[in-house]
Amino acid sequence: MSAPVRVAIVGGGIAGVGLALGLKDHAHLDVKLFESARAFGEIGAGVSFGANAVRAITGLGMGEPYAALADHTPDPWRDIWFEWRHSDDARLLGTSRAPGVGQSSVHRADFLDALATRLPMGMTQFNKRATRIEHGADSARVHFADGTDHEADIVIASDGIKSNLRDDVLRGLGQAPVAPRFTGTCAYRGMIESDRLRRAFEAAGVDTHLIDVPQMILGLDAHILSFPVKQGRLINVVAFVSDRSDANPQWPTGQSWVREASRREMLEAFAHWGVAARTLLKCIDTPTHWALHELAQLHGYVHGRLALIGDAAHAMLPHQGAGAGQGLEDAYFFAQLLADPAIARERLPELLAAYDAVRRPRACRVQQTSWEAGELYELRDPRVGDEDALLGHTLETRFDWIWNHDLDAEVATARARIDASTKVEADRTV
């Protein structure tokens, strides 16, 4: 038998672990996962997934742990993704529905813990911070900060927005390095016990329906979202504020992107909002403050035997709840194609070229529309503004193309490209 195809995955977030799980049962693959930390871990709290991401989760073999942890809007509102409301009086602007999925969310760390327990013993190595790639004719060697290295037939970098391997791809493509850029938007995050929030809403005369159903409250240059996690025991809240005074905002060099904030600071940012929003925020005792960064759309995700996936390739604003989903789509794509021994052994360059050609346009479009969504939510979309009826209609329909994406059709397109490339090469050698 031929030697197994060596697959190195750099980065142990949800996309990297998901890819490892999708590949672990194939005898023709030797999969190693390298994580820079001492153990698996995710920052942040709740993360939501659209229908496309849930299909990828299932296809990667993660459906069972996801189902055990995922929160869903209770009946009769199960299909609701978000209700959209105005900041001044919480009046309803519209409702977005994702049939069969609705607002499907988990606690990041809990989900990653459940996934990590399913990885085979010995597949993962910790304290392995990748620093650079050495390219060979038919392989790539990953060098780590501890002085060790690892050679693989294909390296898939899922090491996040601060990826150490991204610039290697860009240099190989003749492009300048790309660093994360500050967007001018910051977010206050916090978790509230749902029972406490219900009491506060009742005391303030706010409809407690706003607890039971995921909400997005929209205002000029700010918006607030809330949805349940931990089986509904907690409400995850994110309050976004955008400073539009500088067309090219810069985050201070060396300053952490995340810090503790005071409730007073947060409430001052929303002092002019209505009672529903202010009551919600008052229940967050110890908010954290996050500076939101993103990546410019890259000219390529592949160089040699190295490919970027997830936030390493296309980190985006969170306004469509689609960033993690794009990483999972990437992982599903690679898992489906590497499962074919003929492709994994003989057509890796063609596979990598197909990944870049097929996945990159979609991911770039999701990046762009995630920024556009923030403009819409904060009443800055020049076509919509703050006109209630048009805003509501736009919000109800704009996500369907993301959620209804056919992952298997994408894989089939890639296979056709690989087959066509193989035929061209065969014809050339005749």
DRENDO-1510 file (C-alpha; in Angstrom, 1 decimal, always signed):
<recs>
REC; n; res; u; v; w
REC; 1; MET; +0.0; +0.0; +0.0 .
REC; 2; SER; +1.1; +3.6; -0.6 .
REC; 3; ALA; +2.2; +5.7; +2.3 .
REC; 4; PRO; -0.6; +7.8; +3.7 .
REC; 5; VAL; -1.1; +11.4; +2.6 .
REC; 6; ARG; +0.2; +13.7; +5.3 .
REC; 7; VAL; -2.2; +16.4; +6.3 .
REC; 8; ALA; -1.1; +19.1; +8.7 .
REC; 9; ILE; -3.8; +21.4; +10.2 .
REC; 10; VAL; -2.4; +24.5; +12.0 .
REC; 11; GLY; -4.9; +26.0; +14.5 .
REC; 12; GLY; -7.3; +24.3; +16.8 .
REC; 13; GLY; -10.4; +26.5; +16.7 .
REC; 14; ILE; -13.8; +25.3; +15.6 .
REC; 15; ALA; -12.8; +25.1; +11.8 .
REC; 16; GLY; -9.5; +23.4; +12.4 .
REC; 17; VAL; -11.0; +20.8; +14.8 .
REC; 18; GLY; -14.0; +20.4; +12.6 .
REC; 19; LEU; -11.7; +19.6; +9.6 .
REC; 20; ALA; -9.7; +17.1; +11.7 .
REC; 21; LEU; -12.9; +15.3; +12.7 .
REC; 22; GLY; -14.0; +15.2; +9.1 .
REC; 23; LEU; -10.7; +13.6; +8.1 .
REC; 24; LYS; -10.0; +11.3; +11.0 .
REC; 25; ASP; -11.5; +8.1; +9.8 .
REC; 26; HIS; -9.8; +7.8; +6.4 .
REC; 27; ALA; -7.0; +5.2; +6.3 .
REC; 28; HIS; -5.2; +6.9; +3.4 .
REC; 29; LEU; -4.7; +10.1; +5.4 .
REC; 30; ASP; -2.2; +10.8; +8.2 .
REC; 31; VAL; -3.7; +13.9; +10.0 .
REC; 32; LYS; -1.9; +16.0; +12.6 .
REC; 33; LEU; -3.4; +19.0; +14.3 .
REC; 34; PHE; -1.1; +21.6; +15.8 .
REC; 35; GLU; -2.5; +24.1; +18.4 .
REC; 36; SER; -0.4; +27.0; +19.7 .
REC; 37; ALA; -2.0; +27.1; +23.2 .
REC; 38; ARG; -1.6; +24.5; +26.0 .
REC; 39; ALA; -5.1; +23.3; +25.5 .
REC; 40; PHE; -8.1; +23.9; +23.2 .
REC; 41; GLY; -9.9; +27.1; +24.0 .
REC; 42; GLU; -12.2; +29.7; +22.4 .
REC; 43; ILE; -12.6; +33.3; +23.4 .
REC; 44; GLY; -16.1; +34.8; +23.3 .
REC; 45; ALA; -19.4; +33.5; +24.4 .
REC; 46; GLY; -22.3; +32.6; +22.2 .
REC; 47; VAL; -21.8; +31.9; +18.5 .
REC; 48; SER; -24.7; +31.4; +16.1 .
REC; 49; PHE; -24.8; +29.4; +12.9 .
REC; 50; GLY; -27.0; +29.7; +9.8 .
REC; 51; ALA; -28.5; +26.8; +8.0 .
REC; 52; ASN; -25.4; +26.5; +5.7 .
REC; 53; ALA; -23.1; +26.2; +8.7 .
REC; 54; VAL; -25.4; +23.6; +10.4 .
REC; 55; ARG; -25.2; +21.5; +7.3 .
REC; 56; ALA; -21.4; +21.7; +7.3 .
REC; 57; ILE; -21.3; +20.8; +11.0 .
REC; 58; THR; -23.4; +17.7; +10.3 .
REC; 59; GLY; -21.3; +16.7; +7.2 .
REC; 60; LEU; -18.1; +17.0; +9.3 .
REC; 61; GLY; -19.5; +14.5; +11.8 .
REC; 62; MET; -20.2; +17.1; +14.5 .
REC; 63; GLY; -24.0; +16.9; +14.3 .
REC; 64; GLU; -24.5; +14.9; +17.5 .
REC; 65; PRO; -22.4; +17.1; +19.9 .
REC; 66; TYR; -23.9; +20.2; +18.3 .
REC; 67; ALA; -27.5; +19.0; +18.7 .
REC; 68; ALA; -26.7; +18.2; +22.4 .
REC; 69; LEU; -25.5; +21.8; +23.1 .
REC; 70; ALA; -27.4; +24.0; +20.6 .
REC; 71; ASP; -30.0; +26.5; +21.7 .
REC; 72; HIS; -33.1; +27.1; +19.6 .
REC; 73; THR; -35.8; +29.6; +19.8 .
REC; 74; PRO; -38.8; +27.8; +21.5 .
REC; 75; ASP; -42.0; +27.1; +19.7 .
REC; 76; PRO; -44.0; +28.7; +18.2 .
REC; 77; TRP; -41.0; +31.0; +17.2 .
REC; 78; ARG; -38.5; +28.2; +16.3 .
REC; 79; ASP; -37.9; +29.4; +12.8 .
REC; 80; ILE; -37.1; +33.0; +13.8 .
REC; 81; TRP; -33.5; +34.1; +13.3 .
REC; 82; PHE; -34.0; +37.6; +14.6 .
REC; 83; GLU; -36.8; +40.1; +15.2 .
REC; 84; TRP; -35.7; +43.5; +14.1 .
REC; 85; ARG; -36.7; +46.5; +16.3 .
REC; 86; HIS; -36.1; +50.2; +16.5 .
REC; 87; SER; -33.9; +51.7; +19.3 .
REC; 88; ASP; -36.3; +54.4; +20.4 .
REC; 89; ASP; -39.4; +52.3; +21.3 .
REC; 90; ALA; -38.6; +48.7; +20.3 .
REC; 91; ARG; -41.2; +48.8; +17.6 .
REC; 92; LEU; -41.1; +45.8; +15.3 .
REC; 93; LEU; -39.5; +46.5; +11.9 .
REC; 94; GLY; -39.5; +42.9; +10.5 .
REC; 95; THR; -38.7; +39.3; +11.2 .
REC; 96; SER; -36.1; +37.1; +9.6 .
REC; 97; ARG; -36.9; +33.4; +9.4 .
REC; 98; ALA; -34.6; +30.5; +8.7 .
REC; 99; PRO; -37.0; +27.5; +8.4 .
REC; 100; GLY; -35.9; +24.4; +10.3 .
REC; 101; VAL; -33.0; +26.2; +11.9 .
REC; 102; GLY; -34.0; +29.6; +13.2 .
REC; 103; GLN; -31.5; +31.1; +15.7 .
REC; 104; SER; -29.2; +28.1; +16.3 .
REC; 105; SER; -26.4; +28.9; +18.7 .
REC; 106; VAL; -23.9; +27.4; +21.1 .
REC; 107; HIS; -21.4; +28.5; +23.7 .
REC; 108; ARG; -18.1; +28.5; +21.8 .
REC; 109; ALA; -16.0; +27.0; +24.5 .
REC; 110; ASP; -18.5; +24.3; +25.3 .
REC; 111; PHE; -18.8; +23.3; +21.7 .
REC; 112; LEU; -15.1; +23.1; +21.2 .
REC; 113; ASP; -14.7; +21.0; +24.3 .
REC; 114; ALA; -17.3; +18.6; +23.0 .
REC; 115; LEU; -15.5; +18.3; +19.7 .
REC; 116; ALA; -12.0; +17.9; +21.1 .
REC; 117; THR; -13.0; +14.8; +23.1 .
REC; 118; ARG; -13.8; +13.1; +19.7 .
REC; 119; LEU; -10.4; +13.5; +18.3 .
REC; 120; PRO; -8.2; +10.4; +18.2 .
REC; 121; MET; -5.5; +10.1; +20.8 .
REC; 122; GLY; -2.2; +11.5; +19.5 .
REC; 123; MET; -3.6; +13.5; +16.6 .
REC; 124; THR; -3.2; +16.8; +18.4 .
REC; 125; GLN; +0.1; +18.5; +19.5 .
REC; 126; PHE; -0.2; +21.6; +21.8 .
REC; 127; ASN; +2.2; +24.4; +22.4 .
REC; 128; LYS; +3.0; +24.5; +18.7 .
REC; 129; ARG; +3.0; +28.0; +17.4 .
REC; 130; ALA; +3.7; +28.0; +13.6 .
REC; 131; THR; +6.2; +30.6; +12.5 .
REC; 132; ARG; +6.9; +29.9; +8.9 .
REC; 133; ILE; +6.6; +27.5; +6.0 .
REC; 134; GLU; +9.4; +25.9; +4.0 .
REC; 135; HIS; +8.2; +24.9; +0.6 .
REC; 136; GLY; +9.4; +21.8; -1.2 .
REC; 137; ALA; +8.5; +20.5; -4.6 .
REC; 138; ASP; +5.8; +18.1; -3.4 .
REC; 139; SER; +5.5; +19.0; +0.3 .
REC; 140; ALA; +5.7; +21.8; +2.8 .
REC; 141; ARG; +7.5; +21.9; +6.2 .
REC; 142; VAL; +6.0; +23.8; +9.1 .
REC; 143; HIS; +8.4; +25.4; +11.5 .
REC; 144; PHE; +7.3; +26.1; +15.1 .
REC; 145; ALA; +8.5; +28.6; +17.7 .
REC; 146; ASP; +9.9; +25.8; +19.9 .
REC; 147; GLY; +12.4; +24.9; +17.2 .
REC; 148; THR; +10.7; +21.8; +15.9 .
REC; 149; ASP; +9.2; +21.3; +12.4 .
REC; 150; HIS; +6.8; +19.0; +10.6 .
REC; 151; GLU; +6.7; +18.0; +7.0 .
REC; 152; ALA; +3.3; +17.3; +5.2 .
REC; 153; ASP; +1.9; +16.8; +1.8 .
REC; 154; ILE; -0.6; +19.6; +2.4 .
REC; 155; VAL; -0.8; +22.2; +5.2 .
REC; 156; ILE; -4.1; +23.8; +6.0 .
REC; 157; ALA; -3.7; +27.0; +8.2 .
REC; 158; SER; -6.7; +27.7; +10.4 .
REC; 159; ASP; -4.8; +29.9; +12.8 .
REC; 160; GLY; -7.1; +32.8; +12.9 .
REC; 161; ILE; -7.2; +36.5; +12.1 .
REC; 162; LYS; -3.6; +36.9; +13.4 .
REC; 163; SER; -2.3; +34.0; +11.3 .
REC; 164; ASN; +1.5; +33.6; +11.2 .
REC; 165; LEU; +1.2; +31.8; +7.9 .
REC; 166; ARG; -1.0; +34.1; +5.9 .
REC; 167; ASP; +1.9; +36.3; +4.7 .
REC; 168; ASP; +3.7; +33.3; +3.3 .
REC; 169; VAL; +0.8; +32.8; +0.9 .
REC; 170; LEU; +0.7; +36.4; +0.0 .
REC; 171; ARG; +4.4; +36.7; -0.6 .
REC; 172; GLY; +4.2; +33.6; -2.8 .
REC; 173; LEU; +1.6; +35.3; -4.9 .
REC; 174; GLY; +3.6; +38.5; -5.2 .
REC; 175; GLN; +1.3; +40.4; -2.8 .
REC; 176; ALA; +2.0; +42.6; +0.1 .
REC; 177; PRO; +1.4; +41.3; +3.6 .
REC; 178; VAL; -2.1; +42.0; +5.0 .
REC; 179; ALA; -2.6; +42.8; +8.7 .
REC; 180; PRO; -5.9; +42.9; +10.5 .
REC; 181; ARG; -7.5; +46.3; +10.3 .
REC; 182; PHE; -9.6; +48.1; +12.9 .
REC; 183; THR; -13.1; +48.7; +11.6 .
REC; 184; GLY; -14.0; +51.7; +13.8 .
REC; 185; THR; -16.7; +49.5; +15.5 .
REC; 186; CYS; -16.4; +48.3; +19.1 .
REC; 187; ALA; -18.7; +45.9; +21.0 .
REC; 188; TYR; -19.7; +45.5; +24.6 .
REC; 189; ARG; -20.4; +41.9; +25.4 .
REC; 190; GLY; -22.0; +40.3; +28.4 .
REC; 191; MET; -24.1; +37.4; +29.6 .
REC; 192; ILE; -27.3; +37.8; +31.7 .
REC; 193; GLU; -29.2; +35.2; +33.6 .
REC; 194; SER; -32.5; +34.9; +31.8 .
REC; 195; ASP; -34.6; +34.9; +35.0 .
REC; 196; ARG; -32.9; +38.1; +36.1 .
REC; 197; LEU; -33.6; +39.8; +32.8 .
REC; 198; ARG; -37.2; +38.7; +32.9 .
REC; 199; ARG; -37.7; +40.3; +36.3 .
REC; 200; ALA; -36.1; +43.5; +35.1 .
REC; 201; PHE; -38.2; +43.7; +32.0 .
REC; 202; GLU; -41.4; +43.1; +34.0 .
REC; 203; ALA; -40.4; +45.8; +36.5 .
REC; 204; ALA; -39.7; +48.3; +33.6 .
REC; 205; GLY; -42.9; +47.4; +31.7 .
REC; 206; VAL; -41.0; +45.8; +28.8 .
REC; 207; ASP; -42.6; +42.9; +26.9 .
REC; 208; THR; -40.8; +39.7; +28.0 .
REC; 209; HIS; -41.3; +38.3; +24.5 .
REC; 210; LEU; -38.0; +40.1; +23.8 .
REC; 211; ILE; -36.3; +37.5; +26.0 .
REC; 212; ASP; -37.9; +34.5; +24.4 .
REC; 213; VAL; -37.1; +35.4; +20.8 .
REC; 214; PRO; -33.7; +36.6; +19.4 .
REC; 215; GLN; -33.6; +40.3; +19.0 .
REC; 216; MET; -31.7; +42.9; +17.0 .
REC; 217; ILE; -32.3; +46.5; +18.1 .
REC; 218; LEU; -31.2; +49.1; +15.5 .
REC; 219; GLY; -30.2; +52.7; +15.9 .
REC; 220; LEU; -28.0; +55.3; +14.3 .
REC; 221; ASP; -24.3; +54.2; +14.5 .
REC; 222; ALA; -25.1; +51.4; +17.0 .
REC; 223; HIS; -27.1; +48.2; +17.4 .
REC; 224; ILE; -27.7; +45.5; +20.0 .
REC; 225; LEU; -28.3; +41.8; +19.6 .
REC; 226; SER; -29.4; +39.2; +22.1 .
REC; 227; PHE; -30.0; +35.5; +21.9 .
REC; 228; PRO; -30.1; +32.6; +24.4 .
REC; 229; VAL; -27.2; +30.2; +25.2 .
REC; 230; LYS; -26.6; +27.5; +27.8 .
REC; 231; GLN; -30.0; +26.0; +27.0 .
REC; 232; GLY; -31.7; +29.3; +27.6 .
REC; 233; ARG; -30.4; +29.9; +31.1 .
REC; 234; LEU; -28.3; +32.8; +29.9 .
REC; 235; ILE; -28.9; +35.6; +27.4 .
REC; 236; ASN; -25.9; +36.5; +25.2 .
REC; 237; VAL; -25.8; +40.3; +24.5 .
REC; 238; VAL; -23.6; +42.2; +22.1 .
REC; 239; ALA; -23.9; +46.0; +21.9 .
REC; 240; PHE; -22.1; +47.5; +18.9 .
REC; 241; VAL; -21.0; +51.2; +18.7 .
REC; 242; SER; -19.4; +52.6; +15.5 .
REC; 243; ASP; -17.2; +55.8; +15.5 .
REC; 244; ARG; -17.5; +57.2; +12.0 .
REC; 245; SER; -15.4; +60.3; +12.6 .
REC; 246; ASP; -12.3; +58.8; +10.9 .
REC; 247; ALA; -12.4; +57.2; +7.5 .
REC; 248; ASN; -9.3; +55.2; +8.3 .
REC; 249; PRO; -9.5; +54.3; +11.9 .
REC; 250; GLN; -6.4; +52.9; +13.6 .
REC; 251; TRP; -6.3; +50.8; +16.8 .
REC; 252; PRO; -3.3; +51.8; +19.0 .
REC; 253; THR; -0.3; +49.6; +18.4 .
REC; 254; GLY; +0.2; +47.1; +21.3 .
REC; 255; GLN; -3.2; +47.8; +22.9 .
REC; 256; SER; -5.2; +44.7; +23.5 .
REC; 257; TRP; -8.3; +44.2; +21.4 .
REC; 258; VAL; -10.3; +43.0; +24.4 .
REC; 259; ARG; -10.5; +44.7; +27.8 .
REC; 260; GLU; -12.8; +44.9; +30.8 .
REC; 261; ALA; -15.3; +47.8; +30.7 .
REC; 262; SER; -17.6; +49.3; +33.3 .
REC; 263; ARG; -21.4; +49.2; +33.1 .
REC; 264; ARG; -21.4; +52.9; +33.3 .
REC; 265; GLU; -19.2; +53.4; +30.3 .
REC; 266; MET; -21.5; +51.0; +28.3 .
REC; 267; LEU; -24.7; +52.7; +29.4 .
REC; 268; GLU; -23.4; +56.1; +28.5 .
REC; 269; ALA; -22.9; +54.9; +24.9 .
REC; 270; PHE; -26.6; +54.1; +24.8 .
REC; 271; ALA; -28.0; +56.8; +27.0 .
REC; 272; HIS; -30.3; +58.2; +24.4 .
REC; 273; TRP; -31.9; +54.8; +23.5 .
REC; 274; GLY; -35.3; +53.5; +24.7 .
REC; 275; VAL; -36.2; +51.7; +27.8 .
REC; 276; ALA; -36.0; +48.2; +26.4 .
REC; 277; ALA; -32.4; +48.6; +25.3 .
REC; 278; ARG; -31.3; +50.4; +28.5 .
REC; 279; THR; -33.0; +47.8; +30.7 .
REC; 280; LEU; -31.2; +45.0; +28.9 .
REC; 281; LEU; -27.8; +46.6; +29.2 .
REC; 282; LYS; -28.3; +47.5; +32.9 .
REC; 283; CYS; -28.4; +43.8; +33.6 .
REC; 284; ILE; -24.8; +43.3; +32.4 .
REC; 285; ASP; -22.7; +43.8; +35.5 .
REC; 286; THR; -19.2; +43.3; +34.0 .
REC; 287; PRO; -19.1; +43.9; +30.3 .
REC; 288; THR; -16.1; +43.3; +28.1 .
REC; 289; HIS; -15.1; +45.7; +25.4 .
REC; 290; TRP; -14.0; +44.3; +22.0 .
REC; 291; ALA; -12.3; +46.2; +19.1 .
REC; 292; LEU; -13.6; +44.6; +15.9 .
REC; 293; HIS; -11.0; +43.9; +13.3 .
REC; 294; GLU; -11.3; +42.3; +9.9 .
REC; 295; LEU; -9.2; +41.4; +6.9 .
REC; 296; ALA; -9.1; +43.0; +3.5 .
REC; 297; GLN; -10.3; +40.6; +0.8 .
REC; 298; LEU; -7.2; +38.5; -0.2 .
REC; 299; HIS; -6.0; +37.9; -3.8 .
REC; 300; GLY; -5.5; +34.2; -3.0 .
REC; 301; TYR; -5.8; +31.6; -0.3 .
REC; 302; VAL; -3.2; +29.1; -1.6 .
REC; 303; HIS; +0.6; +29.0; -2.3 .
REC; 304; GLY; +2.4; +25.8; -3.0 .
REC; 305; ARG; +1.0; +23.1; -0.6 .
REC; 306; LEU; -0.3; +25.7; +1.9 .
REC; 307; ALA; -3.9; +26.8; +2.1 .
REC; 308; LEU; -5.6; +29.3; +4.4 .
REC; 309; ILE; -9.1; +28.6; +5.8 .
REC; 310; GLY; -11.4; +30.4; +8.2 .
REC; 311; ASP; -10.4; +33.7; +9.8 .
REC; 312; ALA; -6.8; +33.2; +8.5 .
REC; 313; ALA; -8.3; +33.7; +5.0 .
REC; 314; HIS; -11.4; +35.8; +5.4 .
REC; 315; ALA; -11.9; +37.3; +8.9 .
REC; 316; MET; -15.0; +39.5; +8.7 .
REC; 317; LEU; -17.3; +41.5; +10.8 .
REC; 318; PRO; -19.9; +39.5; +12.8 .
REC; 319; HIS; -23.0; +41.3; +11.5 .
REC; 320; GLN; -24.4; +38.3; +9.5 .
REC; 321; GLY; -23.4; +35.6; +12.0 .
REC; 322; ALA; -21.6; +34.1; +9.1 .
REC; 323; GLY; -17.8; +34.2; +9.9 .
REC; 324; ALA; -17.6; +30.9; +11.7 .
REC; 325; GLY; -19.9; +29.4; +9.1 .
REC; 326; GLN; -17.5; +30.3; +6.3 .
REC; 327; GLY; -14.7; +28.5; +8.2 .
REC; 328; LEU; -16.9; +25.4; +8.5 .
REC; 329; GLU; -17.7; +25.6; +4.8 .
REC; 330; ASP; -14.0; +25.6; +4.1 .
REC; 331; ALA; -13.5; +22.6; +6.3 .
REC; 332; TYR; -16.4; +20.7; +4.7 .
REC; 333; PHE; -14.9; +21.4; +1.3 .
REC; 334; PHE; -11.5; +20.0; +2.1 .
REC; 335; ALA; -13.0; +17.0; +4.1 .
REC; 336; GLN; -15.1; +16.0; +1.1 .
REC; 337; LEU; -12.3; +16.2; -1.4 .
REC; 338; LEU; -9.5; +14.7; +0.7 .
REC; 339; ALA; -11.8; +11.8; +1.4 .
REC; 340; ASP; -11.2; +10.7; -2.2 .
REC; 341; PRO; -7.9; +8.7; -2.2 .
REC; 342; ALA; -7.2; +9.5; -5.9 .
REC; 343; ILE; -7.5; +13.2; -5.3 .
REC; 344; ALA; -5.6; +13.2; -2.0 .
REC; 345; ARG; -2.7; +11.1; -3.5 .
REC; 346; GLU; -2.4; +12.4; -7.0 .
REC; 347; ARG; -4.2; +15.7; -7.5 .
REC; 348; LEU; -3.4; +17.9; -4.4 .
REC; 349; PRO; -2.2; +20.9; -6.6 .
REC; 350; GLU; -5.4; +20.7; -8.6 .
REC; 351; LEU; -7.4; +20.4; -5.3 .
REC; 352; LEU; -5.8; +23.5; -3.9 .
REC; 353; ALA; -6.4; +25.4; -7.1 .
REC; 354; ALA; -10.0; +24.4; -7.1 .
REC; 355; TYR; -10.4; +25.5; -3.4 .
REC; 356; ASP; -9.1; +29.0; -4.3 .
REC; 357; ALA; -11.2; +29.3; -7.4 .
REC; 358; VAL; -14.5; +28.0; -5.9 .
REC; 359; ARG; -14.4; +29.0; -2.2 .
REC; 360; ARG; -12.7; +32.4; -2.4 .
REC; 361; PRO; -15.4; +34.3; -4.3 .
REC; 362; ARG; -18.1; +33.2; -1.9 .
REC; 363; ALA; -16.1; +34.0; +1.2 .
REC; 364; CYS; -15.2; +37.4; -0.2 .
REC; 365; ARG; -18.8; +38.2; -0.9 .
REC; 366; VAL; -19.8; +37.2; +2.6 .
REC; 367; GLN; -17.0; +39.5; +3.9 .
REC; 368; GLN; -18.3; +42.4; +1.9 .
REC; 369; THR; -21.9; +41.9; +2.8 .
REC; 370; SER; -21.1; +41.5; +6.5 .
REC; 371; TRP; -19.7; +45.0; +6.4 .
REC; 372; GLU; -22.8; +46.2; +4.4 .
REC; 373; ALA; -25.1; +44.5; +7.0 .
REC; 374; GLY; -23.5; +46.7; +9.7 .
REC; 375; GLU; -24.2; +49.8; +7.7 .
REC; 376; LEU; -27.8; +48.7; +7.3 .
REC; 377; TYR; -28.3; +47.9; +11.0 .
REC; 378; GLU; -26.9; +51.3; +12.0 .
REC; 379; LEU; -29.2; +53.2; +9.5 .
REC; 380; ARG; -26.3; +54.1; +7.2 .
REC; 381; ASP; -27.3; +52.2; +4.1 .
REC; 382; PRO; -27.8; +54.9; +1.5 .
REC; 383; ARG; -30.6; +53.0; -0.3 .
REC; 384; VAL; -32.5; +52.2; +2.9 .
REC; 385; GLY; -31.7; +54.7; +5.6 .
REC; 386; ASP; -34.2; +54.6; +8.5 .
REC; 387; GLU; -37.3; +54.1; +6.5 .
REC; 388; ASP; -39.2; +51.5; +8.5 .
REC; 389; ALA; -41.0; +49.6; +5.7 .
REC; 390; LEU; -38.0; +49.4; +3.4 .
REC; 391; LEU; -35.7; +48.5; +6.2 .
REC; 392; GLY; -37.9; +45.7; +7.4 .
REC; 393; HIS; -38.3; +44.2; +4.0 .
REC; 394; THR; -34.6; +44.3; +3.3 .
REC; 395; LEU; -33.8; +42.7; +6.6 .
REC; 396; GLU; -36.3; +39.9; +6.1 .
REC; 397; THR; -34.8; +38.8; +2.7 .
REC; 398; ARG; -31.1; +39.6; +2.6 .
REC; 399; PHE; -29.7; +36.4; +4.2 .
REC; 400; ASP; -31.3; +33.8; +2.1 .
REC; 401; TRP; -28.4; +33.5; -0.3 .
REC; 402; ILE; -26.0; +32.7; +2.6 .
REC; 403; TRP; -28.2; +30.2; +4.3 .
REC; 404; ASN; -29.4; +28.3; +1.1 .
REC; 405; HIS; -25.9; +27.7; -0.3 .
REC; 406; ASP; -25.5; +24.2; -1.7 .
REC; 407; LEU; -22.3; +22.8; -0.2 .
REC; 408; ASP; -22.4; +19.6; -2.2 .
REC; 409; ALA; -22.8; +21.5; -5.5 .
REC; 410; GLU; -19.7; +23.5; -4.6 .
REC; 411; VAL; -17.8; +20.2; -4.0 .
REC; 412; ALA; -19.1; +18.9; -7.4 .
REC; 413; THR; -17.9; +22.1; -9.1 .
REC; 414; ALA; -14.5; +21.5; -7.6 .
REC; 415; ARG; -14.4; +17.9; -8.7 .
REC; 416; ALA; -15.3; +18.9; -12.3 .
REC; 417; ARG; -12.4; +21.5; -12.2 .
REC; 418; ILE; -10.0; +18.8; -11.0 .
REC; 419; ASP; -11.2; +16.3; -13.6 .
REC; 420; ALA; -10.9; +19.0; -16.4 .
REC; 421; SER; -7.4; +19.9; -15.2 .
REC; 422; THR; -6.4; +16.2; -15.2 .
REC; 423; LYS; -7.7; +15.8; -18.8 .
REC; 424; VAL; -5.8; +18.8; -20.0 .
REC; 425; GLU; -2.6; +17.5; -18.4 .
REC; 426; ALA; -3.1; +14.1; -19.9 .
REC; 427; ASP; -3.7; +15.5; -23.4 .
REC; 428; ARG; -0.6; +17.6; -23.1 .
REC; 429; THR; +1.6; +14.5; -22.4 .
REC; 430; VAL; +0.2; +12.6; -25.4 .
</recs>
